[in-house]
Amino acid sequence: MMIRQQLTNLQLELIKLYSTELESNELVELKQVLARFFAQKAIKEADQIWEDRNLTNHDLDSWLNEP
């Protein structure tokens, strides 16, 4: 039995993009752009959670010092 999963819109766009031959330095640059994009999204989400839960630096220090 074969289960087919549909590709996401991101996967489809990346397939289109990667059909273009890039120089190795261009590929590194593209990976950095993608990494920065997803890092910024993660930071934004973390900031929102921090704000929603009214967390403080004291809370973070307490977590870091838990056994």
N, C-alpha and C positions, 0 to 999 in steps of 0.2 A: 504494500500500500504506500503510495507516494503522496506526501502532503506538500502542496505548493503554497509558498508564502509570497504575497505580493510585495514588490519592492516599494520602499518609502519614496516620497518625493525627493528627499535628500540623496538617497542612493541612485535614483534615476539621473539627477543632475550631475552627480559625481561621475557616473558612467559616461555621460556625455562629455564632461570636462576631461576625463582621463583618456578619451579617445584621441585627444590631441597630444602629440609627442612633445614633452618638455625637456629642457636641459636639466641636468641634475641640480644645479643651483636654483633653478626656477621651481622645481619640485620641493626643495627644502623651504623656499620662501612661501609656497602655497601651504605647506604643512604648518608653518608658523602662523600664517593668517588664520587657518582653521582652528589651531590650538588657542590662539588669542580670542577668537570668536566664542568658542565654547567656554573658555575660562571666564570671560566677561559675563556670559549668561549664568554661570555657576555662582559668581560673586554677587551678581544682582539678586539671584534667588536667596542666597545666604543672607544678604543684607535685609531682604524683605522678611525672612523668618526671624532674624535678630530683632527687627523693629516690631513685628507682630507680637512677639513674646516678651517685649520690653526687657531684653537681656542687656547686661552691663559687662564691663570689663571684669568686675568682681566675680560675676558668674563664671566667666571663662577661666579666671585664675583658680576658682574653686574646683572646676572640672579637671584642670591640669594637675592639681595637687591631690586628686583622689587616688587612693591606693589601688 
